[in-house]
């Protein structure tokens, strides 16, 4: 039998800021024979997530950086085509950390879940029913825990995580304010995702618009951006408010260390709570989150957008596209 080969995207050079296409290379490699306990997964969809910038950075992060020459770390969904593990069988659809490659040899600890929603698009396992959905669900229900009538502000609100956060908060009876880049995405926040107000942070009147939209202040802030957007929101915090820091998309580089308005006084006087958030700390919630989110998708209570890129060749430039904000939904590469 001839050896199988697989095309894969590897990290060619370490970026100083936002990864660009030139930092990656597409190579072809032999697929090793399966050892006991391993699975061979044929990926159909690859995820593109903001966290991937941190995964290739030399700066200290919550995980070891991807090594030069290594397959780019990523979530993917695909079909098991061979198994040397008794708990997994060929034909099962699984989602997990399989990397930017066509064929992945993995152990079961790389599998996050079996995908059983046959009535829904498989790609959703990487978005609303994957890491993005878990992030939104756990952030709202486990960390912010907003009460009915609370004002919840979300940055990057037209994105895969932010749009779900707004809809979950609205389902809890909250007033929701979505902040996005450009008037079109601000309109999506209201027209598609049900936010009470959509604000364009690029507008010259953004700070005043935010003040008018939050006359009683901000009770909960789901922060996907950091930077000037967050500087403006923090000034609106109410007493005993909470801030969840999920992303820092507005910070292109941590060298030199970014500076901005000092937040200590507002945190002190408002007795606010600021908490960093990683979905990886809430993996135990994934089954419950997926079950609830899938039902919301089926009923139309959860709306989503996907931006599908065609082929492995589109993967190297996808992270840069994400940070430029040119995607129009959850960014996924279809193989």
N, C-alpha and C positions, 0 to 999 in steps of 0.2 A: 504494500500500500504506500502510495506517495505521501510525503509529509504535507500536512496542511500549513498554509501560511495565512497571516492576518496583517492587514494594514493597521497602523497605529500612529497616533500623534504623540511625539516625545518632546520634552522640554530641551531646546537647543541652547538657550542662553537665559540667564536670570535677569528679569527686567528690574529697572530701578523704580518704576512707577506702575502704570497700567500696562499689563501684558499686551503686546501687539503680535500680529501674525508672524513677524520675523523671529520671534522668540521660540517658535515651534518648528518642527519638521515632521513630515509624514514619511514613515519608513515601513518596510515590509519585513516581518519576522516569522520564523518557524513557530508553530504552535507545539509546545512540549506535550509529550504523552502524559495522560492523567496518572497521578499517584493516588494511593488510597486516600479517600476522604475529599478528593477534589471534584470540581464540576467544570464543564465547558459550557460557557454561555455565549450564544450568538446574539450580540446586541442589535436591537432595532432602532433605539432612540438614545441619544446622549444628551445629558443635561449641561446647560451653561448657567453658572451661578455666580453672584458677586463674591462669594467666599473663595472662589478659585484664585482671585488676585492674591489673597493672603497665603494660599497654599504654595505659590511659587516664589513668594518673597523671601529674601534672606533675613528680613527683620523678624524678631521673635514673634511667634504666633501660638495659637492653641494646639497646633499639630506640626509635626516635622515637615519641613519644606520638601516638595518634590525634587528629587535629585536630577542634575543635568544628565540627559540621556534616558531618563525614566519616562514611562508612559504617563501622560497627564492624568492626574487623579480626577475622577468625576463620578457622579452618579449616572447610572444607565439602566435601561430596562431591556430585557431580552428573553430568549427561550433557551432553556437547558437542552443541549443537543447530545450531551454525554454526561454520565455521572458515575463516580466511584464512591458514592456516599449513600447509605441505605435510606436516608430520610428524604432524598431528592430523586426525582425520576425525569427522564427525557420528556419534553413536551410541556413541562411546567413553565409558566411565565414568572419571572422574578425581577425584583428591583434591588439594586445595591450599588456598592462602590466598585464598579467594574472597569472604569477608566475609559479614555477616549480611544477605543479600538474596536475592531469588528468582532473578534473572538477573544474571550477572556477566560483564562484558567484561574479559578478562584476556590477558596475554601468557604464553608458555610458561614463563617463569621463576617464575610463580605456581603452576605445577603441580608437586606433590611426586611424584606417581606415578600411573600408570594402575592402576585397580582391576580385577583379573582373577580374583578369587576368586568366581566366579559361584555357587558352592555355599554361600557364607556370606553372612550379612546384610550389606547394603551399609554399614550404619551402623558396622560394625566398623572400616571404614577411618578412622574418627575416634577409635577407642578402642584396642582390643587390637592392631589392625593399622594404627595411625596414630601420632600423636605420643605417646600414652600408652605404646603398646607399644615404640616406639623408645626412649623415656626409660628404661623398665624394663630393656630388653635391653642398651642401651649402658651404663647405670649399673652393672649387675651384671657384664657380661662385659668391659667396657673400663676401668672405673674401680675398683670394689671388688675384683673378681677373687677372690672368696672361695674358700678351699680346703675340701675335704670335712672335716666335723667342726667348722668354724667356727660361731660364734654370730652370726647376722645379725638385727639389730633394725630394724624398719620402722615409721615413724610414718605416720598416715593410711593404715593398712594395709588398710582395707576399701574404699579408693578405687580408681579405675581404674589408677593407676600403682602404688600400694603393693601391691595384691593381686597384680599381675603380678610385682613384684619378689620377693615371698615365694615364689611358685611357681617362678620361675626359680632362686632361691637354693636351694630345696629340691631341685630337679633336679640341682644341683651337689653334693648330699650334705650340705648345711648344716643346722644346727638353727636354726629361724626363730621369732622372737617378733614378733607383730603388735600394734601399739598403735592403738586406734580409740576413737571417742567413743560411749560408751553400751554397756550389756551386750549388746544385740542385735548390734551391729556387731562387738563383740569375739568373739561366738559365730560370726559369719560367718567371721571369720579362720580359725578352726579347722575348722568344719564344711564350709565351701564352698571355702576357698582353701588348706587344708592346712597352715596354720601349726601348729607344735608347741604354741604357747601364744598365747592372745589376751588382751590386757589392756585394761581400760577406763580411760583417762586421767582420766575424770571421777570415778572412785572415790576416796574419802577415803584408801584404803589403797594407792593407785597406786604410790607410791615404794617401799613395802615389797614390793608384789607384783612390781615390776620386779626388785628385789634377789633375791627368791626364785626368779624365773624365770631369772636369769642368775648362778648361783652362781660360775661361773668367769669372769664378766665379759662384755663385749661386744667382739667382734672387728671387726665392721663395722656401721655405722649408716647407713641410708638415711633422710635427714631431709627430710620433706615439710612440717614445721610450724614449726620453731624454737620459741622460747618455753619455758615451764615443762617441757614434755615433753622437749625437748632438754637442758635443764639437768639433769634427772634421769638421762638416758641417759649424758651425758658423764661423770658420776661413776663409771660402771661400765666405762669403757674399759680394755682390756687393753694391754699393751706392744705397740707397733708396730701399733696398730689404725688403722682408717681411717673417716672420716666423709664422706659425700657430701651436700652441701647442695643439695637440689633445689627446695625451696619454703619459704615463710615464712608459712604460713596463719595462724599464731597472732598475727602482728603486724598489727594493723588499720590502723596508720598509722606513718609514719616521721617524723612531726613532732608532738611532739618525738621525738628519737632514743630508741629503746627501750633500757632498761638492765636488767641482770640479773646473776646470778652471774658472776664473772670466770672465764674458762676457761683462761687462760694456764698456770697451774700444772699442771693435769692434762694439758694438751697437752705440756708440757715433760717432766714426769716419766714419762709413758707413751710419749713420742716418737711421738705420734699425728699422723696426717695428716688435715687438713680441706681439702676441695676443693669449690669451687662447680661446679655442673653445669648445662649447657644442652644440650638435645637438638639445638639448631641447630648445635652444633659437631660433630655426629656424623651428618650427613645422608648421608654416604657409606656408612653401615652400614644404611640403610633397606632396600634390597633383601634383604640377608641376614637382617636381623631379621624382616621380614615373612614371608619364606619359612619360617623356623623357627617363628615364632609361629603362622602359619596351620596348619602341620602339628600343632602342639600343640593348637590349638583343635579340629581335626578328630578327633584321637585322644582327646580328653577330658583331656589332660594340662594344659591351661590353661583354667580356669574364669573366667567374667566375668559381670558384671551390667550391664544398661543401664537408664537411667531416661529414657524418651522423653517429651518435651513436645510438645504438639500445636499446630502453627501458629506463624507468625511473631510473633503477639501475645504468645506466652509467652516470647520471647527477652529483652525488656528486664529482667525481674526474675530471670533465670536465674543470673546471676553471684552475686547476693546469696544465692540459694537454695543455691548451691554452698558458699559460705563459712559459711552457717548449718548446714551438714551435714544438711539435710533431704532431699537426694537419696539414692536407694538404689542407685546404680550410676553408670556413666559417663553424664554428662548430655548429652543430644542433643536438638536441636529438629528435629522432622520436619515438612517442608512439604507 
